[in-house]
């Protein structure tokens, strides 16, 4: 059973920060912003795991014999996610 969460932390984001937060949340597959922020705050090693997974996905795409244009679009999205994750880790 989870402990009751009775402490509230209010945080304000600029539009640019919130957009970045949403991109990171979506790329992590997190179901809600609250869960994503809580995990990132309390489990900081998540960033390095995400980076390793993204690098693995990029490598798999690049190692295929034929890279179709659709795969290049997918690769661009993966590299974008990797860039965002690296920036996040660099800031912390």
N, C-alpha and C positions, 0 to 999 in steps of 0.2 A: 504494500500500500504506500502511496506517495504521501509525503508530509504535506500538510496544508500550506498553501502558499498565501501568506497574509501580508507580505511586504511588497509594496508597489514602488517601482522605479520609473519615473517619467523621463523620456528622452526625446529631444527634438532633433530632426534631421532637415538639412536643406533638401531641395528637390533633387539635386545631383547625388547627394549621399543616399537618399531614399531609393533612387533608381538603381544605384550600385547595390544596395542592400537587397532589393528585389531580384536583381540578376543573380546574385550569389545564392539567395534563398532558393530560387527556381533551379539553379544548376545543382544544388545539393539535394533536391527532391524533398525538401522540408515541407510539411503540410501547412505550417503557419509561420508568420513572422515571429511570434512570441517564442515558439519552440526553437526556431533557428537562432534567434538572438541568445536565448538561454543556453543552448548547447555551445555556441561560439564563446560565450563568456565563461562558461564553467568547464569546457573541454577544449582548451586552446590547441591541443595537438591535432584537432580535426583538420586544420589548414594543411598540414604536411601530408596527411592521408589523402586529402582531396587532390593535392598537387601530384602525388605519386600515381593516383588513379588516372588523372588527366594525361600525364606523360605516357602512361601505358596505352591509353586509347589512341593517342596520336601515333605512337610507335606501331600499333597494330594496323592503323590505316595506311601509314607510309610503307609498311612491309608487304602490302599486298602487291601482286604482280601487275595488276592494272588498276589504276586509280581513276574511277569514273568522275565526271564533272560533279555529280551529286555527292560523291565522297569528298571532293574538294570543299564543297560548301559545309559539309559536316566537320571536316578538318578545321576550317576557319572558325566555326563555332567552338570547337574544342580548344583551339589556341586562344580564342578570346576569353574563354573560361579560365584557362591556365594563367593568362595575363592578369585577370582580375584577382585570382587567388594569390598569385605572387605579390601583387601590390598590397593585398590585405595583410599578408604575412610580413612584408617589409615594414608596414606601418606599425605593427605591434612590437 
